[in-house]
């Protein structure tokens, strides 16, 4: 492995670590948004969305950096397991931990987003019924929140 290639691998792992931490933070945010939506707390939702902007911008910047580094390393497209296979042998253990954490937070984020999407659908139905003059909307409580 060339010195330049090793340097890129060394730059990439902290990106994965920070992406994982940001995903965890976004999961917490998504869960808070779901609870606020289920309670119809509009002010809380607005505050959470405003609070999330720097995290989302940081995530977007890291994602671009990850894509650039992976492309330079010839890892595009590549799954997380295949990246682990190509990681430097002397750093496989560290890479395995970073990738495992990232995968865990990716799955958690997907679940959080699915919950939020379900609540949004219920809220849209409630709103539609209100517009049609039908029954008053009920508070929705997702059993998983």
C-alpha positions in Angstrom: 0.0 0.0 0.0 1.4 3.4 -1.0 1.9 6.2 1.5 -0.8 8.3 -0.2 -3.3 5.4 -0.1 -2.5 4.8 3.6 -3.1 8.5 4.3 -6.5 8.3 2.6 -7.5 5.3 4.7 -6.4 7.2 7.8 -8.6 10.1 6.8 -11.6 7.9 6.0 -12.0 6.1 9.3 -12.6 9.2 11.4 -15.2 10.2 8.8 -17.0 6.9 9.4 -16.8 7.4 13.2 -18.2 10.9 13.0 -20.9 9.9 10.6 -22.0 7.2 13.0 -22.2 9.7 15.9 -24.1 12.2 13.8 -26.5 9.4 12.7 -27.1 8.5 16.4 -27.8 12.2 17.1 -30.2 12.3 14.1 -32.0 9.2 15.4 -32.6 10.9 18.7 -33.9 14.0 16.9 -36.2 11.8 14.7 -37.5 10.1 17.8 -38.2 13.5 19.5 -39.9 14.7 16.3 -42.1 11.6 16.3 -43.1 12.2 19.9 -43.8 15.8 19.3 -45.8 15.0 16.2 -47.9 12.4 18.0 -48.6 15.1 20.7 -49.3 17.7 18.0 -46.7 20.0 19.6 -46.0 22.3 16.7 -43.8 24.7 18.6 -41.6 21.8 19.8 -41.4 20.5 16.2 -40.2 23.9 14.9 -37.6 24.2 17.6 -36.3 20.7 16.9 -36.1 21.3 13.2 -34.2 24.6 13.8 -31.9 22.8 16.2 -31.1 20.0 13.7 -29.9 22.3 10.9 -26.2 22.4 11.9 -26.1 18.6 12.4 -27.7 18.0 9.0 -25.2 20.4 7.4 -22.3 18.6 9.1 -23.6 15.3 8.0 -23.9 16.4 4.4 -20.3 17.7 4.5 -19.0 14.5 5.9 -21.0 12.4 3.4 -19.4 14.4 0.6 -15.9 13.8 2.1 -16.7 10.1 2.5 -17.7 9.8 -1.1 -14.6 11.7 -2.3 -12.2 9.5 -0.2 -13.9 6.3 -1.2 -13.7 7.3 -4.9 -10.0 8.1 -4.6 -9.5 4.7 -2.9 -11.4 2.9 -5.7 -14.2 1.9 -3.2 -17.1 3.2 -5.2 -19.6 1.6 -5.2 -18.8 -0.6 -2.2 -20.7 -2.1 0.6 -19.5 -1.7 4.2 -18.5 -5.3 4.4 -16.4 -5.0 1.2 -14.8 -1.9 2.6 -13.8 -3.8 5.7 -12.3 -6.5 3.4 -10.1 -3.9 1.7 -9.1 -2.1 4.8 -5.4 -2.2 5.8 -4.7 -5.4 7.6 -3.1 -3.7 10.5 -6.2 -1.7 11.1 -8.9 -4.3 10.4 -10.0 -4.4 14.1 -10.5 -0.6 14.3 -12.3 -0.6 10.9 -14.6 -3.5 12.0 -15.6 -1.5 15.1 -16.2 1.7 13.1 -18.3 -0.1 10.4 -20.3 -2.1 13.0 -21.2 1.2 14.8 -22.1 2.8 11.5 -24.3 -0.1 10.5 -26.0 -0.1 13.9 -26.8 3.6 13.6 -27.9 3.3 10.0 -30.5 0.6 11.0 -31.6 2.6 14.0 -32.0 5.7 11.7 -34.1 3.7 9.2 -36.4 2.5 12.1 -36.7 6.0 13.4 -37.6 7.4 10.0 -40.2 4.7 9.4 -41.9 5.5 12.7 -41.9 9.2 11.8 -43.3 8.4 8.4 -46.2 6.4 10.0 -47.0 9.3 12.3 -46.9 11.7 9.4 -49.4 9.6 7.5 -51.7 9.5 10.5 -51.4 13.3 10.9 -52.1 13.8 7.2 -55.3 11.7 7.5 -56.4 13.7 10.5 -55.7 16.9 8.7 -57.6 15.7 5.6 -60.6 14.7 7.8 -60.6 18.1 9.5 -60.7 19.8 6.1 -63.6 17.6 5.1 -65.4 18.6 8.3 -65.3 15.0 9.7 -64.5 13.9 13.2 -62.0 15.6 15.4 -58.4 14.3 15.0 -57.2 12.0 17.7 -53.8 12.1 19.2 -51.7 9.3 17.8 -49.4 7.4 20.1 -47.0 4.9 18.4 -46.5 1.9 20.7 -42.8 1.9 19.7 -42.1 5.5 20.8 
